[in-house]
Amino acid sequence: MAYDQMLQSTIEGVKSIARTDLCVMDTDANIIASTINAASEYKDSVLAFVDSPAEIQVIYGYQYFKIFDGGQLEYIMLIHGDSDDIYTIGKLVAFQIQNLQSAYKEKFDKENFIKNVLLDNMLVVDIYSKAKKLHIDAETYRVVFVIETAIEKDSNAMEIIKSLFAGRSKDFITAVDEKNIILVKEVSEGETYQELYNTGKIIIDMLNSEAMSNASVAYGTIVNQIKDISKSYKEAKMALDVGKIFYSGKPISAYNKLGIGRLIYQLPIPLCKIFIDEIFPGTTPDDFDDETLLTIQKFFENSLNVSETARQLYIHRNTLVYRLDKVNKATGLDLRVFEDAITFQIALMVSKYMKFMESNNF
C-alpha cells in the first residue's frame, strides 16, 4: 500500500511538470496508480501489450512502456502523447519507477530480515551472509526498544515513531505482532543507559502529546552483534511485562534495572503458589484492606521507620503500630523486623506476578 501511494505521488508530480496523464498497471491490468480518469478503458490493450515482444509501443495516442525487475516484467506504464519529448519523459519515468521499486524492495527485505532475526527464525551463518547482502553492519552497537500503546495496530503511533527516527538510516522500526512497535536502535560507542532512558522519555512524551496515547516503553541491554538483537528484544519484552506487574507507575522499564522483579518473573507458578500458601496461610494479600496496604507500602518506602511513616500518613504513631500488629496476627510476620519485611515484600510481588499470569492466560 505504501509503495502504491509512492507511485501515485510520483506520477502526479510528473503530470504537474510535463502536463500529461500517466497510468501504471500490473501485468494483470490492475490499476496501481493513475492520473487518467478512464484508465480502465485501456486494460485490454495493456493485456495485449504484456503478451507482445515489444518493450515500447504507441496505442490510441498513448505510449506504453514495460518496467522490469530483475528481468521479470512487473508493470506497464502509459503516458499520453506520441511525440519524441513524451517518449523521453516516459523513458525517464519508467527508469525512476524501476529505481523506486528496487529501493522499496531493499527496504522491505531489510525489514523482513530484522523481523526474522528478532524472532530467532534464522541460522547464525545465514544472518551474517544476509546482512552482508543487504548492506547492514553486522558488528555495531544496538539496543532494542519495545513500545506498547493502548490501541492495537496503532498506525498513528507507528508513524510518529518513524518520523522521530526518520533521519537515522541505520535504525529499524517494525512490528512482529499487533500490540507492540519495535525499534532496533543503533547506539554510539560509549552511549550510556541513562541516554537510552532519555530516548525512552522522548518517545513517551511524543506519543502522549502527538498521539494522545498512554504508552509504555522498555529496552534491553546493548549488544554489538547482529545475531544478538534477538537477545535484546527478549530482554525488552521481559522488562515490559515486569514493569507492568511490579512498577505500573513507571512508563519506562530497563532490563538492567528490574531488580528482584526479574527473578520473580522467571519463577514457575506452582512454586509461587506454595510460597504464597506458606506466607499467607488461610488468607491472601487481597484480603487486606486498601488502608492497610497503603500503610505497608509507605512503611517500606520509609525504610521501616515508624515515626516518619506515621508523619507522612498523618496518623498517630500508635495507630500505625496497631495496623502493623494486625498484619502480624494475620501472617505471623512482624514488619518492623527486616527479615520479615523482606519476606512480606517478596510475597506481595509474587502475588502480583501470579495475578498477571492468570489474567493473561499463561
C-alpha positions in Angstrom: 0.0 0.0 0.0 2.8 2.4 0.9 4.6 1.6 -2.4 1.4 2.3 -4.4 1.0 5.6 -2.7 4.5 6.5 -3.5 3.9 5.6 -7.2 0.7 7.7 -7.2 2.6 10.7 -5.8 5.4 10.2 -8.3 3.2 10.2 -11.4 1.1 13.1 -10.1 4.4 15.0 -9.7 5.4 14.2 -13.3 1.9 15.3 -14.5 2.3 18.7 -12.9 5.6 19.2 -14.6 5.0 17.6 -18.0 1.3 18.4 -18.2 0.4 15.0 -19.5 -1.5 12.0 -18.0 0.1 8.7 -16.9 -1.0 5.4 -15.6 0.8 2.4 -14.1 -0.8 -1.1 -14.2 0.4 -4.5 -13.2 0.7 -7.5 -15.6 -3.0 -8.4 -14.9 -4.1 -4.8 -15.9 -4.9 -3.9 -12.4 -4.5 -0.1 -11.9 -1.7 0.7 -9.4 -1.5 4.4 -9.9 -3.1 6.8 -12.4 -4.0 10.3 -13.3 -6.2 9.1 -16.2 -9.9 9.3 -15.4 -11.0 6.4 -17.6 -7.8 4.3 -17.2 -9.9 1.0 -17.1 -10.7 1.5 -20.8 -7.1 0.6 -21.6 -7.0 -2.7 -19.8 -7.4 -4.9 -22.9 -4.7 -3.1 -24.8 -2.4 -3.4 -21.7 -3.0 -7.2 -21.5 -2.2 -7.4 -25.3 1.0 -5.4 -24.8 2.0 -7.7 -21.9 2.0 -10.7 -24.3 3.7 -8.8 -27.1 7.5 -9.0 -27.6 7.8 -5.2 -27.8 9.0 -3.2 -24.9 7.6 0.2 -26.1 4.6 0.7 -28.2 2.2 3.5 -29.2 -1.5 2.6 -28.9 -4.5 5.0 -29.1 -2.4 8.1 -28.6 -0.6 6.7 -25.5 3.0 5.4 -25.3 3.2 2.1 -23.5 6.4 1.1 -21.6 7.4 -2.2 -19.9 9.0 -1.9 -16.5 11.1 -4.9 -15.4 12.5 -6.1 -12.0 15.5 -8.4 -12.3 14.4 -9.5 -15.8 10.8 -10.1 -14.8 8.0 -7.9 -16.2 6.3 -6.1 -13.2 4.4 -3.0 -14.6 3.1 -1.4 -17.7 3.2 2.4 -17.8 1.1 4.5 -20.1 1.9 8.1 -20.9 -0.4 10.3 -23.1 1.2 11.6 -26.3 3.3 10.2 -29.1 5.9 12.9 -29.6 9.7 12.5 -29.1 9.5 14.7 -26.0 6.8 12.5 -24.4 8.9 9.4 -25.3 11.9 10.9 -23.4 9.7 11.7 -20.4 8.3 8.2 -20.5 11.7 6.6 -20.5 12.8 8.8 -17.6 9.6 8.0 -15.6 10.0 4.2 -16.3 13.6 4.4 -15.1 12.6 6.2 -12.0 9.8 3.7 -11.2 12.3 0.9 -11.6 14.7 2.5 -9.2 11.9 3.2 -6.7 10.9 -0.4 -6.9 14.4 -1.6 -6.2 14.8 0.8 -3.3 11.4 -0.2 -1.8 12.2 -3.9 -2.3 15.5 -3.5 -0.5 13.8 -1.7 2.4 11.1 -4.4 2.5 13.8 -7.1 2.5 15.7 -5.3 5.4 12.5 -5.1 7.5 11.8 -8.8 6.9 15.4 -9.7 7.8 15.2 -7.7 11.1 11.9 -9.4 12.0 13.4 -12.9 11.4 16.5 -12.1 13.4 14.3 -10.7 16.3 12.2 -13.9 16.3 15.2 -16.3 16.0 14.0 -17.6 12.7 17.4 -17.7 11.0 20.6 -19.6 11.5 23.6 -17.6 12.6 25.6 -18.2 9.4 22.5 -17.1 7.4 22.2 -13.9 9.5 25.7 -12.7 8.6 25.5 -13.6 4.9 22.1 -11.9 4.5 23.2 -8.9 6.5 26.2 -8.5 4.1 23.9 -8.7 1.0 21.6 -6.1 2.4 24.5 -3.8 3.4 23.6 -4.0 7.1 26.5 -3.6 9.5 26.8 -6.9 11.4 29.1 -5.6 14.1 27.8 -2.4 15.6 26.3 -1.5 18.9 22.5 -1.8 19.0 19.6 -1.9 21.5 16.0 -3.0 21.1 13.1 -0.8 22.4 9.6 -2.3 22.7 6.8 0.3 22.7 3.3 -0.6 23.7 0.3 1.6 23.2 -3.3 1.3 24.5 -4.5 0.6 20.9 -3.6 -2.5 19.0 -2.2 -1.8 15.5 -1.8 1.9 16.3 -0.8 3.2 12.9 -0.7 6.8 14.2 1.8 5.8 16.9 3.9 3.9 14.3 4.1 7.0 12.0 5.1 9.2 15.0 8.0 6.8 15.9 9.1 6.6 12.3 9.1 10.4 12.0 11.0 10.7 15.3 13.9 8.5 13.9 13.5 9.4 10.2 17.0 10.9 10.0 18.7 7.7 11.3 19.0 5.4 8.4 20.7 2.6 10.5 17.7 2.3 12.9 14.9 -0.1 12.1 11.3 0.3 13.1 9.0 -2.7 12.7 6.3 -4.8 14.4 6.1 -8.6 14.9 2.7 -8.6 16.5 -0.4 -6.4 16.8 0.4 -5.0 20.2 4.0 -3.6 20.1 6.2 -1.3 18.0 9.8 -2.4 17.9 12.7 0.0 17.5 16.2 -1.5 16.8 18.3 1.5 17.5 22.0 1.9 16.7 24.0 3.1 19.7 27.2 5.0 19.5 30.2 3.6 21.4 30.2 4.9 24.9 26.5 5.8 24.9 25.1 5.1 28.4 22.0 3.5 29.7 20.9 6.9 31.1 20.9 8.2 27.5 18.7 5.2 26.5 16.4 6.1 29.3 16.3 9.7 27.9 15.4 8.3 24.4 12.6 6.3 26.1 11.3 9.5 27.7 11.3 11.3 24.3 9.3 8.5 22.8 6.7 8.6 25.7 6.5 12.4 25.5 5.9 12.4 21.8 3.2 9.7 21.9 1.5 11.4 24.8 1.4 14.8 23.1 1.0 13.8 19.4 -1.0 10.6 19.5 -2.7 11.2 22.8 -1.8 7.7 23.7 -0.7 6.3 27.1 2.4 4.3 26.1 4.9 2.1 27.9 8.5 1.7 26.7 11.0 -1.0 27.7 14.5 -1.6 26.4 17.0 -4.5 26.7 20.8 -4.4 27.0 23.2 -3.1 24.4 24.6 -5.8 22.0 27.3 -5.4 19.4 26.5 -8.4 17.1 23.5 -8.5 14.7 22.7 -12.0 15.9 22.3 -10.8 19.5 19.5 -8.3 18.8 17.1 -11.2 19.5 18.5 -11.3 23.0 18.0 -7.6 23.5 14.4 -8.0 22.2 13.6 -10.8 24.6 15.0 -8.7 27.4 12.9 -5.7 26.4 9.8 -7.9 26.2 10.5 -9.2 29.7 11.2 -5.6 31.0 7.8 -4.5 29.6 6.0 -7.3 31.4 7.9 -6.9 34.7 7.3 -3.1 34.6 3.5 -3.7 34.1 3.4 -6.2 37.0 5.6 -4.5 39.7 6.3 -0.9 38.6 3.0 0.1 37.0 3.5 3.8 37.9 6.7 4.0 35.7 6.2 4.2 31.9 9.8 3.3 31.1 11.4 -0.1 32.1 15.0 -1.0 31.6 16.1 -4.6 31.7 19.2 -3.8 33.7 17.1 -2.1 36.4 14.5 -4.7 37.1 16.0 -5.9 40.3 14.2 -8.7 42.1 11.2 -8.4 39.8 13.2 -10.1 37.0 13.9 -13.0 39.3 10.3 -13.4 40.4 9.1 -13.2 36.8 11.0 -16.4 35.9 9.6 -18.5 38.8 7.3 -21.3 38.0 3.7 -20.7 39.1 3.3 -23.9 41.2 6.3 -22.8 43.2 4.8 -19.4 43.7 1.6 -20.9 44.9 3.4 -23.0 47.5 5.3 -19.9 48.7 2.1 -17.8 49.0 0.4 -20.5 50.9 3.3 -20.6 53.4 3.4 -16.8 53.9 -0.4 -16.2 53.9 -1.9 -19.4 55.4 -5.7 -19.2 55.1 -5.6 -15.7 53.6 -4.2 -13.7 50.6 -2.8 -10.2 50.1 -6.2 -9.3 48.6 -7.8 -9.8 52.0 -6.0 -6.8 53.4 -8.0 -3.5 53.0 -6.6 -0.6 51.0 -5.7 1.4 54.1 -3.5 -1.5 55.4 -1.8 -2.0 52.1 -1.1 1.8 51.8 0.3 1.7 55.3 2.6 -1.2 54.4 3.7 0.5 51.2 4.6 3.7 53.0 6.3 1.8 55.8 8.6 0.1 53.2 9.2 3.3 51.4 10.5 4.9 54.6 12.9 2.0 55.4 10.7 0.6 58.3 10.8 4.0 60.1 7.6 4.1 62.2 7.8 7.8 63.1 8.4 9.0 59.6 5.7 6.7 58.1 3.1 7.9 60.7 4.0 11.6 59.9 3.5 11.1 56.1 0.2 9.2 56.7 -1.0 11.9 59.1 -1.8 9.3 61.8 -0.6 8.8 65.4 2.3 6.5 65.9 0.2 4.1 68.0 -2.3 3.9 65.1 0.5 2.8 62.8 1.7 0.2 65.4 -1.8 -1.1 65.7 -2.1 -1.6 61.9 1.3 -3.4 61.8 0.2 -5.6 64.7 -2.9 -6.6 62.7 -0.6 -7.8 59.8 1.5 -9.7 62.3 -1.6 -11.5 63.7 -2.8 -12.4 60.2 0.6 -13.6 58.8 2.9 -14.2 61.7 5.3 -11.6 60.1 6.4 -8.6 62.1 7.1 -5.9 59.5 9.3 -4.0 61.9 11.8 -6.8 61.6 13.9 -6.5 58.5 13.8 -10.2 57.5 10.0 -10.4 57.9 9.6 -7.2 56.0 11.6 -8.6 53.1 9.6 -11.8 53.1 6.3 -9.9 53.1 7.5 -7.6 50.2 8.6 -10.6 48.1 5.2 -12.3 48.9 3.3 -9.2 47.6 5.4 -9.2 44.4 4.9 -12.9 43.9 1.1 -12.4 44.3 1.1 -9.6 41.7 3.0 -11.9 39.3 0.6 -14.7 39.8 -2.4 -12.5 39.1 -0.7 -11.1 36.0 0.0 -14.6 34.6 -3.6 -15.7 35.3 -5.1 -12.7 33.7 -3.0 -13.2 30.6 -3.8 -17.0 30.5 -0.2 -18.1 30.8 
